[in-house]
Amino acid sequence: MDINAIYKEPKSEFFSPLAWNVVEYFKLRFLPSLCAFLCLCGGQNELAKVDLGDPFTSSPNLNWTHAKTLAQAFISQLNLTEKSNLLTGTRYTFAVDGTPINCVGNIGSIPRLNFSGICLNDGPAAVAKQDLISVFPSGITLAATWDRELVWKGSRALGEEFRAKGAHVALGPVAGPLGRHPLGGRNWEGFSPDPYLTGKLMSSYISAVQSVGVQTSSKHFIGNEQETQRTNTRLPNGTNIEAISSNIDDRTLHELYLWPFADAVRAGTTSIMCSYNRVNGTYACENPHLLNDILKGELGFQGYVVSDWFATHSGHKAANAGLDMDMPGYVNQSSISTGETYFGPHLIEAIKDGNLTEARLDDMVRRVITPYFLLNQHHHDYPSPDPSQTYVMANMYNSDLGPQIPARDVRANHSSLIRRIGTAGTVLLKNTNNILPLSNPLNIGVFGNSAPDPTDGLSWPRPNIFEPPPFGFDIGTLDIGGGSGSARHTNLVSPLSAIRARAATYGARVQYLTNNDILSSNNFGSIYPTPNICLVFLKTFATEALDRTSFTNDWNSTAVVTNVARFCRGNTIVITHSSGINTLPFASNPNVSAILAAHYPGEESGNAIVDVLFGDVNPSGKLPYTIPVSESDYHVPIVNLTARDVEEQGPDAWQADFEEGLEIDYRSFDRRNVEPLYEFGFGLSYTTFDIGDRVSVAKLYGDEGVSARPDADGRIVPGGNEDLYTPLLLVRTSVRNTGDRKGATVLQIYVELPEEGTPRGTPKKVLRGFEKVEVGVAEEKGMEGGGEEKELRVRRGEEESAGGGEKEVEFVLQRRDISYWDTELGDWVIPRGEIKVLVGFSSRDVRGEVRVEVR
């Protein structure tokens, strides 16, 4: 019986994909608001019965039970060799029709059962190592939007490209690294050092990508917080030097690094990728406490654990510890040609030797194949992998496979959405005398090496780690980082080209100088007359396999800004393209009038920044991290040992003790009373906002009270004990536009647990809610005939106030949101005492407060 005979598709031709999309969007857009309204009408007791889930982070309505049944029927037809092959990556495979398949990761086909195999491809911001694809904004940019709906839409479009390329698994999203180190080389792939923000956006990404039938692989689990010595290495004499060990206490693990992965599991992610590093001395991919006890046990994860590429260190030991799939299926790079593997036939040998049970092997296969059925990837209409990828990858490594195969173009009209996300993720940090938005200046100067088209091509080569920094290419705009998460551009709109195009529409002149060596030498001989406005584009390159070495932007950035600002006499605007946290020594320079952090905005980079600079879009981005005054304000350095250190301390020398506990980023600044340059959650607009006159909190649990711990008899659902997600508090307030321009802001909720009722090391406050709110000005109200104000978004609990220019917003706080992890009990606990709920526009800009006792 072949795979297509296991499940017969029901006759439902009338239910077209278009109709399904309409229904799905209606559910996501309006159902939560309707639920909240019905609950409020029904009284407090009724509220407790309803899960007011987030519309853009809730798990899709998928039938795992049915998928497991189909998977079991398929597994029953397999022999041991076929089972072990389903768990072991291979360099390449062939489709059922004989077409060669060469994805980043491959699970081989089984022609006799009409099983086409599984294709895994790198993300998380593009279908990497492919041609004719879109480059979407990176995770750090998505986080700066603070907009779950927009992240969902962008991720769905990305999922469509993965599907159209024939990939079954998109390797993303990223919560590891979370961002313990501000200079972490892969921070840009993830979202934010705040676990709540990261968890919500990861969930949006997962539900969106999987809504189009593509699996997600949430990574890197866990404690993968630095690239330096992220995996084991060998000395010239053959001595094995172990990977860095992230030594994390149980509370820090649960409240910080595990939190977003719990959200990912709750959202239905089909796989979790274990990381290269060790955790408390044991490699993450063979750590039974992490994989079996916590991930599959405590969090109720139903999918499969896949290793990062070459992160497997053993066979049956790793399998028994919870690893389900070994990628890419070989011991190391050199063994690709020999076929040496940890899994494959070694799993069969382990069963024969009594080191692995066949039941565990079947469990591994079931976990791997269930998502394949869950997302209907066995259907005949699921696209086959684009055969051009083999040729694209060969070309990247200067190999010639003969006549090239044209790639499958999957970009559709995604550029407009990429542009919109790029603007939403741009954070306005400084705007002296409202120099922005620009009023069509007639002489524009463009400076800096991140302004023009790249001179070294449209894909970023991995830098040579043996060369001194700065890493990356010199001349050319930077819209995405490097490494496996990077991508080949089909199109890239640079800031210089977009500015010239905009200037042409009203007859302005554009002068430019983009060589930072010339700029840092203070040579402006080619620029005359002095421009009316000077735009300086800086960049900071970050990549997998390397951690950054400097807080400042690259390529003599400070000297460049100082010289341009002096030359342009106070009309200088600085735009940074960066992986995240930088020091900005020029922020206090009176000749620098505006600063924007554009992050890694994707292929529409130039158009996105022009939209903001000229006021076509009112900036609404907020910092998903803290910008310090000086680098010493961040007190957690990357572990970086010398050869002498390793020689003296031995193969186990690399140890990272997470002694700061929960206090990273803004939590650390709060605890140490350090004043940041720009705080977490900060971002200016071309208008101004305030909260309404009242902040209220309502208890959703009635008169029966709340227990300290979640129900011990509660079901373990994806994400953990179901009682952790019981809604307990409803916070209500409103946002008022106090300026003269329509705009959007992010209302943020922080929770402060009572100091006396919580253990030492509890943060002063933590983010526990946020909402992107678009509000018009009062004069726009009452417009007839469908004016712009009628088009404003309505989300959960939002209503326009009759006075105009104001919107009501509601936040639901669940049990987990107001609990801490008790290491002695091994459980979440709500503390006794008064809990403060803080409402504002950043971690330091608190506009309202309400207090409540839950127990």
Order of alpha helices (4+ residues) and beta strands (2+ residues): alpha-alpha-alpha-alpha-alpha-beta-beta-beta-beta-alpha-alpha-beta-alpha-beta-beta-beta-beta-alpha-beta-beta-beta-beta-alpha-alpha-alpha-alpha-alpha-beta-beta-alpha-beta-alpha-beta-alpha-beta-beta-alpha-alpha-beta-alpha-beta-beta-beta-beta-beta-beta-beta-beta-beta-beta-beta-beta
